[in-house]
Amino acid sequence: MFQFEGCFPVDPNSIVVYMDGEYIYYPDPRLSFNPADQTLTYTADPPFPDGATIEFYISDATDITGCELRYSQHCSVVIDKSPPEFDEGPEWSPACGSTINDSTVIHFSACVHDEGVGMTPFDSDDSLTDESALASIFNSIYLTINGGLLPGGGVPGLGYDFVWQTATPSGFPPSCDCDTTYHSSTIFYDGFPFSNFHIIRRSCRTDAIWPCSESDCPACSDCDWEVQFDVPAGDIRSLVGDPVELELCFHIKDLLREQDCGPNDTVVCCTYYFGVSCDTLVGLSLTSPANGFSADCSLDVNLQWSEPTGSTPIYYDVYLNDSLIADDITTTSFNVGEISNFSDTVMNFSWYVIAQNPCDTDTSAVWHFQIEPCCKPAVAEAGCPAPNCFGFSSCENQPVYFAIYDTTGQTIDHSRTYFTILVFHEGGGVDTFWITGTDSHLSWIGDTVVVHWSPIADGDSVVIFVDSLYTTEGCRTQFH
């Protein structure tokens, strides 16, 4: 957005914008002007690509008296559409979906970085002299439990981990000793409300290996921030009313402001279940369509099955022809929709369901159903010149009638009907003509086609027949 200021309003038709190597003249569809507050808005079309650096400024403008632009600030922005990335992990323990108890320690670890604007100001500035400034990480990584924020936001404590190689100061000049890697991990303070929840700043101190070059030592990791979480399940569960199901989500976002269409978020979640006992699943069975069911032409496929007994919650995965079509649904049916068979062969289907609860998995039997082809032969009935075929006619333009219709109620595609005309001359010889349903020698009245063929010489014999045709659904009938 550009703001104009001056003694007189700007003339919008004089505005020229420089945007990413292009001069854009108002009125361009990408520019909109608001005379009330003298602002000009540019909307990128197509959107700028991720990682692009965009330079922009007002190149030219005059006010309504003709005075030219006195000053224009040149600006640039970097486009960042990508969320933070994992360099290591994420790792959960126990495995997600496990049934645990209050004494189980839930472990999460990951190493992350953001290529664009970064997750904190420290991503572009390795200075760690101001611990209070490092608290900005609280805006970038936080924890939610069962979809809600905890008092204080479920935020981590802070620490740092400097990684460097030693310089051996024996003799002059000093020699480099890159065989040993040194770590210095310090925890500033604990997280809240969990003490053993930390975010550790990773920093590779290339200045610490002077006068060695970076090529003398192992390369630094891309990881900027390491997340460490090791907390007993009961400590977490007690904060949210001791539920039987616990979902933990770590939210990791960059510094892109909301007003700039940010932030870009990465969210990783894991669910655990609690209970003194868990009943296995019994009685999962398929109900509809019946095993071996055969439909004619089309079928509204609504897969249904019975609910097994066992501990809840129960989730279902549905497979059709060995492909997963529904994942973790809680209903005992799944509507695939109508399937029609516009082919020449039978369509065969198999399906089954996998049920899961916190302690068990049960797989149903595999059932089958089929859909017969919709494509049955169409009919083309000749209505020859009265009184009958194989007669004589003195018409220069003799019409021949065919009634064409489909036996399954489909619509004939008039443009895809194909005819052959044979003209046998009295003195010998045969002329052959091929025409389609859009030819000027044809006219249609509903599903009746009239073939007009002329001129025909005295004594000629004419044979007209339908070769093939298609319905609008694509079914083909071949007559000759």
TAWO-V317042 format. One record per backbone hydrogen bond with DSSP energy under -1.0 kcal/mol. CO is the residue of the C=O (numbers start at 0). NH is the residue of the N-H. E is the energy in kcal/mol with one decimal. If there is no record, write none. Layout:
co=(CO	CO)
nh=(NH	NH)
e=(E	E)
This chain:
co=(1	8	10	11	14	15	15	16	17	18	21	23	27	29	31	33	33	37	38	39	40	48	51	53	54	55	56	59	60	61	62	66	74	76	78	84	87	90	92	94	97	100	101	103	105	106	107	108	109	110	110	111	111	112	117	119	120	129	131	132	133	134	135	136	136	139	141	143	144	147	149	153	154	156	157	157	158	159	160	161	162	163	165	167	174	181	183	185	191	195	196	197	198	199	200	202	203	204	205	206	208	212	213	223	224	225	226	227	228	230	231	232	233	235	236	236	243	245	246	247	248	249	250	251	256	256	257	263	265	267	269	270	271	272	278	281	284	287	289	292	294	295	296	298	298	300	300	302	303	303	308	314	315	316	317	317	318	319	322	325	328	331	333	336	338	340	340	346	348	349	350	351	352	353	354	355	359	361	366	367	368	369	370	373	378	380	382	399	400	401	402	404	410	411	412	413	416	417	417	418	419	420	421	422	423	424	428	430	432	434	435	438	440	442	444	446	447	448	449	450	456	460	462	464	466	466	467	468	469	470	474	476)
nh=(39	63	13	14	25	58	59	23	56	21	18	16	30	42	40	37	38	3	33	1	31	51	78	76	19	74	17	15	68	10	65	62	55	53	50	112	110	108	106	97	272	103	233	232	230	92	228	90	226	86	87	223	224	84	254	122	123	133	134	135	136	137	138	139	140	252	250	248	147	144	152	142	191	198	187	188	200	185	202	183	204	181	176	174	167	163	161	159	154	229	156	227	158	225	160	162	205	207	208	209	211	215	216	201	111	199	109	197	107	105	235	236	237	238	239	241	273	271	145	269	143	267	141	265	259	261	260	253	251	249	247	96	245	99	310	308	305	303	292	369	371	297	340	300	338	335	336	333	286	287	281	355	328	353	324	325	351	322	319	317	315	304	302	300	298	342	373	370	368	320	366	318	363	316	361	314	356	354	350	291	348	294	346	375	404	402	400	450	382	448	380	378	471	413	415	416	436	466	467	434	464	432	462	430	460	427	424	422	420	418	438	441	451	449	447	403	444	401	442	399	459	423	421	419	478	479	417	476	412	473	470	468)
e=(-2.6	-2.2	-2.3	-1.5	-2.3	-2.2	-1.7	-3.5	-1.9	-1.1	-3.2	-3.0	-2.7	-2.4	-3.0	-1.1	-1.5	-2.6	-2.9	-3.1	-2.0	-1.6	-3.1	-2.3	-3.0	-2.6	-3.0	-2.6	-1.4	-2.8	-2.1	-2.1	-2.7	-3.4	-2.9	-1.9	-2.6	-1.7	-3.5	-1.7	-2.3	-1.6	-2.7	-3.4	-1.9	-1.9	-1.9	-2.6	-2.9	-3.9	-1.5	-2.1	-2.4	-3.2	-2.4	-2.0	-1.1	-1.0	-1.0	-1.6	-2.0	-2.0	-1.8	-1.9	-1.8	-2.5	-2.8	-2.3	-1.7	-2.3	-3.2	-1.5	-2.1	-2.5	-2.7	-1.0	-2.8	-1.9	-2.2	-1.2	-2.2	-2.5	-1.9	-1.7	-1.9	-1.6	-1.4	-1.6	-1.3	-2.0	-3.1	-2.9	-1.3	-2.7	-3.3	-2.7	-1.6	-1.1	-1.2	-1.1	-3.3	-1.8	-1.5	-2.7	-2.9	-3.3	-1.4	-2.7	-2.5	-2.7	-1.2	-2.9	-2.2	-1.1	-1.4	-2.2	-2.6	-2.8	-3.1	-2.1	-2.4	-1.9	-1.8	-2.8	-1.2	-2.1	-1.7	-1.5	-2.9	-2.5	-2.9	-3.2	-3.1	-3.1	-1.8	-3.0	-3.1	-2.9	-2.2	-2.5	-3.7	-1.9	-2.9	-1.1	-2.6	-2.1	-1.5	-2.5	-2.5	-1.5	-2.2	-2.5	-2.3	-2.6	-2.8	-1.3	-1.8	-1.6	-2.6	-2.3	-2.6	-2.1	-2.2	-2.2	-2.1	-1.2	-3.4	-2.3	-1.9	-3.5	-2.4	-2.6	-2.9	-2.5	-2.7	-2.8	-2.3	-3.3	-2.2	-3.6	-2.7	-2.7	-2.4	-1.4	-2.4	-3.2	-1.6	-3.1	-4.2	-2.7	-3.2	-3.5	-2.9	-1.1	-2.0	-1.1	-1.5	-2.7	-1.0	-1.8	-2.1	-2.6	-2.7	-2.3	-2.7	-1.7	-2.3	-2.8	-2.9	-3.0	-2.1	-1.8	-3.1	-3.1	-1.8	-3.0	-3.1	-2.3	-1.6	-1.8	-2.2	-3.5	-2.9	-2.3	-3.4	-1.5	-2.7	-2.6	-2.6	-1.8	-2.0	-2.0)
